[in-house]
Amino acid sequence: MPDLSIALPSTELEEAFLRVVDAEGKVPAALEALGPVIGRDVVVLDAGHGFRVRQLEEIGARVAAFQFPLSDDAAGELAGWVGRADAVVVPWSEMATPGSQFLAEAGALLRPGGRLLVIHDYGRDDVWGLLPAVHERQVAWSQRKGPFLGEGFRIRVIHCWWTFESVEQARDLLGAVFGDAGVEAAEKMKRLRLEYSIAVYHRSAPGGAAEGEAAAGGAVAGEAGAAVAGAAVAGAAVAGEAGAAAGGAVAAEGEAPVGGVRETESGGSDASGGLVRSAAR
């Protein structure tokens, strides 16, 4: 599941959805803006089948990827990363919950000032009605007084799309995964896309220069972000109306509405523990 936020029943469906979700390449662009990751040593935890790893490599990151449960060899390799990584990326992992030992130990892999980047769905979008089981949890996580921001994370919201080639493709894919609700969503589309909002929770390891925090203050858009997005989606069609992506998100309670980027933070410090081992046993 970590390549996407939804578990899919077949490799064929997963590959089809990877072509649909964020065709604009905004996720790797945001990781560069929040890291940075280009030319840096990046550890990806719970790496799935490696799609996000390949995206990072394509834009120039040096990536070490780990999938759980860890083998003995992989556990030894991961132990060698403690205190060394410029960034740790955790995409859509069920282990990466607020306050978890998993995230505390992920933070221990960072050099001083390194960046922990945790990706989850933000919701409040066209896709949200298809995922009612996780709605309450994800909304609670993103609140200003929620568990992530209460632990010193900041949040960037990325406004993406699920972009389809045709209504028929949307009906087939969404129906195969979400049943009648998916078919209904496809038939209600006014354009060949569904708005999809992603949250990147991010914080720096203590003890280093605040270069990552400075980078986090800017928008994903711009020349650098566009270049990263282009590299990430080489060979794929970019949706023609990507510039409108920031349009429709509803701000969470107590947070400012965003047009593409929203940052908020709370007090707290980066927790760190020993080697990331919570899923290895």
C-alpha positions as CSV (number, residue, x, y, z in Angstrom):
1,M,0.0,0.0,0.0
2,P,2.7,2.6,0.6
3,D,3.0,3.5,-3.1
4,L,-0.6,4.7,-2.8
5,S,-3.0,5.4,0.0
6,I,-5.3,2.5,-0.9
7,A,-4.7,-1.2,-0.9
8,L,-5.5,-2.7,-4.3
9,P,-6.3,-6.3,-5.0
10,S,-4.0,-6.8,-8.0
11,T,-0.7,-5.5,-9.5
12,E,-2.6,-4.6,-12.7
13,L,-5.0,-2.3,-10.8
14,E,-2.1,-0.8,-8.8
15,E,-0.2,0.0,-12.0
16,A,-3.3,1.5,-13.5
17,F,-3.9,3.7,-10.5
18,L,-0.3,4.9,-10.4
19,R,-0.8,6.3,-13.8
20,V,-3.9,8.1,-12.7
21,V,-2.9,9.5,-9.3
22,D,-0.8,12.7,-9.4
23,A,0.1,12.6,-13.0
24,E,1.4,16.1,-12.6
25,G,4.2,14.9,-10.3
26,K,3.4,17.2,-7.4
27,V,4.4,14.7,-4.7
28,P,8.1,14.5,-5.7
29,A,8.1,18.3,-6.2
30,A,6.8,18.8,-2.7
31,L,9.4,16.4,-1.2
32,E,12.1,18.4,-2.9
33,A,10.7,21.7,-1.6
34,L,10.4,20.3,2.0
35,G,13.7,18.3,2.1
36,P,15.5,19.0,-0.1
37,V,16.1,15.6,-1.6
38,I,18.0,16.2,-4.9
39,G,21.6,15.2,-4.4
40,R,20.9,14.1,-0.8
41,D,20.9,10.8,1.0
42,V,17.3,9.8,1.4
43,V,15.9,6.7,3.3
44,V,12.5,5.6,2.3
45,L,10.7,3.4,4.9
46,D,7.9,1.0,4.1
47,A,8.7,1.5,0.4
48,G,6.0,-0.7,-1.1
49,H,6.8,-1.8,-4.7
50,G,9.2,1.1,-5.2
51,F,7.3,3.6,-7.3
52,R,8.0,6.5,-5.0
53,V,11.6,5.3,-4.7
54,R,12.0,5.5,-8.5
55,Q,10.4,9.0,-8.5
56,L,13.0,10.2,-6.0
57,E,15.8,8.6,-7.9
58,E,14.7,10.1,-11.2
59,I,14.9,13.7,-9.8
60,G,18.4,13.0,-8.4
61,A,18.1,11.7,-4.8
62,R,20.4,9.0,-3.5
63,V,17.9,6.5,-2.1
64,A,18.1,3.6,0.3
65,A,14.7,1.8,0.5
66,F,13.4,-0.6,3.1
67,Q,10.3,-2.7,3.1
68,F,8.9,-4.4,6.2
69,P,9.3,-6.8,7.7
70,L,13.0,-6.5,7.5
71,S,15.3,-9.3,6.7
72,D,18.4,-9.7,8.9
73,D,20.6,-8.2,6.2
74,A,18.2,-5.3,5.7
75,A,18.1,-4.7,9.4
76,G,21.8,-4.5,9.6
77,E,21.9,-2.1,6.6
78,L,19.3,0.1,8.2
79,A,21.2,0.2,11.5
80,G,24.1,1.8,9.5
81,W,21.9,4.7,8.6
82,V,21.3,5.9,12.2
83,G,22.3,9.6,12.4
84,R,23.2,9.8,8.7
85,A,20.2,10.5,6.5
86,D,19.5,13.9,5.0
87,A,15.9,13.0,4.8
88,V,13.6,10.1,5.7
89,V,10.4,9.7,3.6
90,V,7.5,7.5,4.8
91,P,4.8,7.3,2.2
92,W,1.3,6.2,3.4
93,S,2.5,3.7,5.9
94,E,0.0,2.4,8.4
95,M,2.9,2.2,10.9
96,A,3.5,5.9,10.6
97,T,0.9,7.0,13.1
98,P,1.2,10.0,15.4
99,G,3.2,9.3,18.5
100,S,4.3,5.8,17.3
101,Q,7.6,4.3,18.1
102,F,8.0,3.7,14.4
103,L,8.2,7.5,13.7
104,A,10.4,8.1,16.8
105,E,12.9,5.6,15.5
106,A,12.6,6.9,11.9
107,G,13.7,10.3,13.3
108,A,16.8,8.6,14.8
109,L,18.1,7.9,11.2
110,L,18.5,11.6,10.5
111,R,21.6,13.6,10.8
112,P,21.3,16.9,12.8
113,G,18.9,19.1,10.9
114,G,17.7,16.2,8.6
115,R,14.1,16.1,7.5
116,L,11.4,13.6,8.4
117,L,8.7,13.7,5.7
118,V,5.5,11.6,6.4
119,I,2.9,11.3,3.6
120,H,-0.8,10.7,4.4
121,D,-4.1,11.6,2.8
122,Y,-5.5,15.0,3.8
123,G,-9.0,14.5,2.6
124,R,-11.6,17.2,2.1
125,D,-11.7,16.4,-1.6
126,D,-13.5,14.6,-4.3
127,V,-12.0,11.2,-3.3
128,W,-13.0,11.4,0.3
129,G,-16.4,10.0,-0.1
130,L,-14.9,6.8,-1.4
131,L,-12.8,6.3,1.8
132,P,-15.3,6.7,4.7
133,A,-13.5,4.2,7.0
134,V,-10.5,6.5,7.5
135,H,-12.2,9.8,7.3
136,E,-12.5,10.6,11.0
137,R,-8.9,9.6,11.7
138,Q,-7.3,11.6,8.9
139,V,-9.3,14.7,9.7
140,A,-8.3,14.5,13.3
141,W,-4.6,14.1,12.4
142,S,-4.5,17.3,10.4
143,Q,-6.1,19.6,13.0
144,R,-4.1,22.4,14.5
145,K,-4.4,20.8,17.9
146,G,-4.1,17.3,16.4
147,P,-1.5,14.6,17.3
148,F,0.9,15.4,14.4
149,L,1.1,19.1,14.9
150,G,1.2,18.6,18.7
151,E,4.4,16.7,18.2
152,G,6.2,19.5,16.4
153,F,5.3,18.6,12.8
154,R,4.2,21.1,10.3
155,I,1.9,20.2,7.5
156,R,1.9,21.0,3.8
157,V,-1.2,20.2,1.8
158,I,-0.7,19.2,-1.9
159,H,-3.7,19.6,-4.2
160,C,-3.5,16.8,-6.7
161,W,-5.8,15.0,-9.1
162,W,-6.9,11.5,-10.1
163,T,-6.8,12.1,-13.8
164,F,-8.6,9.7,-16.2
165,E,-8.4,9.3,-20.0
166,S,-12.2,8.8,-20.3
167,V,-15.3,8.4,-18.3
168,E,-15.2,4.7,-19.2
169,Q,-11.7,4.3,-17.7
170,A,-12.8,6.1,-14.6
171,R,-15.9,3.9,-14.3
172,D,-13.9,0.7,-14.8
173,L,-11.1,1.6,-12.3
174,L,-13.2,3.2,-9.6
175,G,-15.9,0.5,-9.9
176,A,-13.3,-2.3,-9.6
177,V,-12.0,-0.9,-6.3
178,F,-14.9,1.0,-4.7
179,G,-17.9,-0.8,-6.3
180,D,-21.1,1.1,-6.9
181,A,-19.8,4.2,-5.1
182,G,-16.9,4.3,-7.5
183,V,-19.1,4.0,-10.5
184,E,-21.3,6.8,-9.2
185,A,-18.3,9.0,-8.6
186,A,-17.1,8.4,-12.1
187,E,-20.5,9.3,-13.6
188,K,-20.8,12.5,-11.6
189,M,-17.4,13.9,-12.8
190,K,-17.8,17.2,-14.7
191,R,-14.2,16.8,-16.0
192,L,-12.0,13.7,-16.3
193,R,-10.5,14.0,-12.9
194,L,-11.2,13.9,-9.1
195,E,-9.6,16.4,-6.7
196,Y,-7.2,14.6,-4.3
197,S,-5.5,16.3,-1.4
198,I,-2.3,14.9,0.2
199,A,-0.7,15.9,3.5
200,V,3.0,15.9,4.0
201,Y,3.8,16.1,7.7
202,H,7.4,17.4,8.2
203,R,9.8,18.3,10.9
204,S,13.6,18.7,11.3
205,A,15.9,16.7,13.5
206,P,17.3,18.8,16.3
207,G,20.8,20.3,16.1
208,G,21.2,21.4,12.5
209,A,20.8,24.5,10.4
210,A,17.2,25.3,9.6
211,E,17.6,25.0,5.8
212,G,14.7,22.6,5.5
213,E,12.4,24.8,7.5
214,A,13.3,27.8,5.3
215,A,12.5,25.7,2.2
216,A,9.2,24.6,3.7
217,G,7.9,28.2,3.8
218,G,7.7,28.5,0.0
219,A,5.2,27.1,-2.5
220,V,5.7,23.9,-4.4
221,A,5.0,25.8,-7.6
222,G,7.7,27.8,-9.4
223,E,10.5,26.9,-11.7
224,A,12.2,24.4,-9.4
225,G,9.0,22.6,-8.6
226,A,8.0,22.5,-12.2
227,A,11.4,21.0,-13.2
228,V,11.0,18.3,-10.5
229,A,7.5,17.5,-11.6
230,G,8.6,17.2,-15.2
231,A,11.3,14.8,-14.3
232,A,9.0,12.7,-12.2
233,V,6.4,12.2,-14.9
234,A,8.7,11.9,-17.9
235,G,6.7,9.9,-20.5
236,A,3.4,10.5,-18.9
237,A,0.7,13.0,-19.9
238,V,0.4,16.0,-17.7
239,A,-3.2,17.2,-17.0
240,G,-3.8,20.4,-18.9
241,E,-5.5,22.2,-16.0
242,A,-2.9,21.4,-13.3
243,G,-2.6,25.0,-12.5
244,A,-6.1,25.0,-11.1
245,A,-5.2,22.3,-8.6
246,A,-5.2,24.6,-5.6
247,G,-8.9,25.5,-6.0
248,G,-11.2,23.6,-3.9
249,A,-10.0,22.3,-0.6
250,V,-11.9,23.1,2.6
251,A,-9.7,24.2,5.4
252,A,-9.7,22.1,8.5
253,E,-11.0,23.6,11.7
254,G,-8.7,26.3,13.1
255,E,-6.5,26.3,9.9
256,A,-6.2,28.9,7.2
257,P,-7.6,27.9,3.7
258,V,-4.9,27.3,1.2
259,G,-4.4,27.8,-2.5
260,G,-1.9,25.0,-3.1
261,V,0.1,25.2,0.1
262,R,-0.9,25.5,3.7
263,E,1.6,25.5,6.5
264,T,0.8,25.3,10.2
265,E,2.8,24.2,13.2
266,S,2.7,23.7,16.9
267,G,5.3,23.3,19.6
268,G,7.2,20.2,20.3
269,S,10.5,18.6,19.5
270,D,11.6,15.8,17.3
271,A,11.4,12.5,19.1
272,S,14.1,9.9,18.4
273,G,14.7,6.5,19.6
274,G,16.8,3.6,18.5
275,L,17.0,1.8,15.2
276,V,13.7,1.6,13.3
277,R,12.8,-1.9,14.2
278,S,9.1,-1.8,15.2
279,A,7.9,-3.8,12.2
280,A,11.0,-6.0,11.8
281,R,9.9,-8.6,14.4
